[in-house]
Amino acid sequence: MKKVFTLFMVFVMFGPAVYGQHDAQFSMFYFNKLNYNPAYAGAKEVLTASTIYRHQWAGLDGAPRTLMASAHAPFMKKRGGLGLSIMADKIGDVNTTMFDVSYAYRLQMSATSTISFGLKGRIENSKTDLYQAKVLDQSDELLPTNAVSTLQPNFGFGMYYTNTKFYAGVSIPSLLKSALYVGGEPNGPYRAQRSAYFMAGSIHQLSSNIFFKPAVLYTYNPAAPFEMDINMSFFLMNALWIGATYRVGGSVNGVLQYQFNPQIKAGLAVDMTLSELQQYTGGGFEMMIEYTFDYEVDNRRHLRFF
């Protein structure tokens, strides 16, 4: 069957980097921890809601686009955490929707530190509509006339430690075969993928109005190349976040965020592709907004850095 997919040559040339990972990537990963680790649920100690939109490889037809909305909060006197999220991800002719429920059990290690153990339950729906693909031969009898849709559960787990100046976590958010790969060859390019994540970050006060906040996200997937995101950010005047992320071998991302008040934060990330894909795209972009419900500590509004 002679099909011409817009991204076909990209998948052929850069296949290991593409099919080796079905989890969506985010440049502002350090502000989207619930996506990677269910143990983060309730970590901000108040109800927090956020939305993030990512357009990867802008300019390429069928390039990945991801929209995620989530909310999480503590309960049981902050000994537990509950998170809900929904993600819509589109790559070419494949549309995947995921609905997650995350639960975290939190142990107070000291007055300023906690360790959490999390579980995630997920429902995944993937729909592939190859009938809409661009083809050379419209009369091709092998061209599918109906969309293929799958629906199945998944689950994952994680651990997360935090104090006022440092955090670290490890997780596997999807343990089962993704709905995206159902029907594929067991040992082929669409085999089950299980990505493990390690994240860490800290904050250092450089002066009364300047904080330095480095962060790292390491992704391990046996079917994909080495992947690590390293971020260096500065928080200025209790309002402005500015920084950059280097995705090893993939891109450099500039990040700008503004803390309008202790409740509302919005941000923009712009990616510059470093790999051979730069022949086809200049990069991508990402937008986010977060609302942290009002609360006070000792009659003072309190910003949560993690």
N, C-alpha and C positions, 0 to 999 in steps of 0.2 A: 504494500500500500504506500503510495507516494504522498506523504503529508509534509507540508512545510509549516512547522511551528515557528513562531517568531524567535523563541528561545532555544530552538533545537540545537543550534551550533554552540550556544553557550553551555548547555547541559553536556554536550559531547566533550567540549574542550576543558570544562571546569567541573565535570561530573562529581569527582570525589568531594569537592567543597560544597556542592549543592545537595546531592542526595545523601550525603553522610550526616546531614542534620535536617530534621523536619521541624525542630523547635524554632520559633520566631526569634530573631535577633533584635536587641534594642541597644542603641547607643547610650541612653540614659538608664543603664541597668541598675545603677546604685539608687535610683529613685523608683524602681519597679521590682523590688525584691520578692514580692508575693508571687510573681510569675515564675520565679525559679525555685522558691523554697517555701513550702507550706508552714514551716515552723516560724515564719515571720509574722503570721497572723496575730494581730493584737499587740505587736511590738511597740507601736506608737502610744499605746495605753489609752487611746481615745478612738472614737469612730473616725476613720479616715477614708475618703473616697477619691479616686483618681481616674483619669482617662488619658490614654496615650495613642497617638496615631503615627505610624511609620510607613514611609514610602521608600523602599530600597531600590537602588539602580534606576533612578529617575531617568526617563527618556526611552527606556526599553519597553516595548509592548509586552504585556504579560508579566512585568516585573513584580516582585512580592510587595503586597500592601497589607498592613496589619492594623486593626483597630481593637483596642482592649479597654474594657471598663472594669473596675474592681472596687471593692470596699472591704474593710476589715476592722474589727474592734475586739477589745478584751471583754471577758465576762467572768463570773465566779470570783469576784473580787480580784480580778486581773491574773488569776491562776490559769485561765484558759483564754484562747483566742479563736475567733471564727472569721473566716474570709470567704467572700464570694467573688467570682470573676467570670466574665464572658469575653471570648476572643473570636474575632472573625478574621481569617487569613486567606488571602487570594494569591495564587501563583499560577500564571497562565490560565488554563482552563480548569484548574482545581480550586474549589472553594471549601474551606474547612472551618467549622464552627466548633468551639470547645466551651463547655460550661463546667467550672471548677467549684468545688466546695473544699475549703481547707480548715483543718482543726489543729490547734497547737496547745500543748500542755506546758505551762511555764513554771519553772522552779526558781525561786529567789535564792541566789547564791550569796549575796551580800546586800547591803543597803543600796548599792549602785549597779549591781550586775545580775543578770538572769541567764538561764539556759533553757531553751525550748526544744520540744520534740514534736514534729508535725506529721500529719497524714493528709493526703489529698485524694479526693474522689473526682473523677472526670467522666463526662459524657462527650464523645466526639462524633461529629457528623461530617463526612467528607463526600463531596459531590463532584464528579468529573464529567464534564460535558464536551467531549471531543467533537461532537457534531458541529460545534460553533468554531472549530479550528479552521485556520486558513489552509486550503489544500490546492494542489495543482490539478487534481482530477476529481471534479465534483461528482462524477458518475461511478467512482470507486465503490464496488459492492461491499468491500470490507470496512468502509467508513461507518462507524457507529451511528445509529439513528436515535438512540435513547441515551439519556444521561445515566451514569452509574453512581449509585448513592450507597453509602455504608453508615451504620450507626452502631457504636459499641462503647463499652465502658473502659476506663483505664484508672490507674491509681499510682501514687508515688509517696515519698516520705522525705524528711529532712531533719537536720539539727541546726540550731542557731544560738549563738552566744553573743551577748552585748553588754556593754557598760557605758558610761558616759563619754568615753573617749575611743572606744574600739568595738568592732563587731567582726564575727566570722561565722560562716555557715557552710554546710555541705548537704547536697541533696541529689535525689534522682526523681524528678517530677513525673516521669512516665515510665512505668515498668513493663507494660504490655505492648504488644504490637499495635502501632498507631492505625487508626481507621484509614489514613492516607495510603497505607501500604497493603491493605487487605487485598488478596488476590494476586499479589506479586510473587515472583519466584522466591522460595525460601532462602536461597543463597545468591540471589540476583541483586541488582542495584536498588530494588524497592524492598529489601529485607527490613525486618524490624530494627529500629534504631533506639538505643537507650543512651541518652546523654546524662552524664554526671557533672555537677557543678560545684565548684568551690569559690566562695566569695569572701572578701575581707576588706576592711577599710578602717580608717582612724581619723581623728581630727586633732589639730594642734593649733593652739592660740599663739599667733606671732606678735600681735599687739592688741590693744583694746578694741580695734575695729577690723582686724584681719585674722581670718582663720584659714589654715591650710588643711585640705581634706583629700588625701589620696585614697584610691579604691582599686580593687582588682577583681576580675571575674575570669576563672579558668574553666574551660569546658573540655571534658574528656569524652570522646566518642571513638571507639575502635575503628570505625569505618570512615573517619574524617581526619583531615590534617590537624596538626597542633593549632589550638585556638585559645588566645588569651587577650582580654581587654584590660588595658591599664589606663586609669583616669587620674588626672591631677587637676584639682579644682581649688579655687579660693572663694571664700565667703567674705564679702566686704560690707561694712557699715550696717550689718544686720539686715541686709536687703538683697544684695546682688551676688549671684553665683556666676562665676566665669571659669572656664577650664577647657581641657582637651582630653580626648580619649584616643589611644593608639590601639587598634586591633591588629595584632601581629600578622603581618603579611597581607592584610586586607584593606585597611582604611585608616585615615586620620579624621577625627570628628571634633569639631568645635562646638562647645556647649555654652549657652547663655540662659540663665534663669533669673527670675525676679520674685522675691518674697514680698508681696504686696502688704501683708500683715501676717500675724502668727497663724492665720487660717488658710490663706490663699497663696499658692505658688504656681507660676507658669513658666514653661521653658521651651527652648528651641535648640535642636541639634542639627548640624549640617555635616554631611559625610563627604569626604574626598577619597575616591577609590584609588588604591595603590597597586592593585593586581593588574593582570592583563585585561581585565574587564573594563579598564579605563578607555579602551578603544571604542567601547560601545556606550558608556555612560560616564557622566561627570561625578556621579555619587548619588546621594539621597538626602532625605531630611526626616526629622522626627519632631512632633509637637506633644506637649503634655500640659495638663493642668491638675492640680491637687487641692483638695479642700480638707483641712483638718478641723473638726468641730471644736468650738471654743472651749477652753478649759484653763484653769489657773493653778499655779503652785505657789503656796504662801501668798495668795492675793496678787500674784504677778503672772502675766501671760508668759507662756513658756514655749520656746522653739525646740522641737525635737530634731536633732541632726541626723539620727539614724531611724 
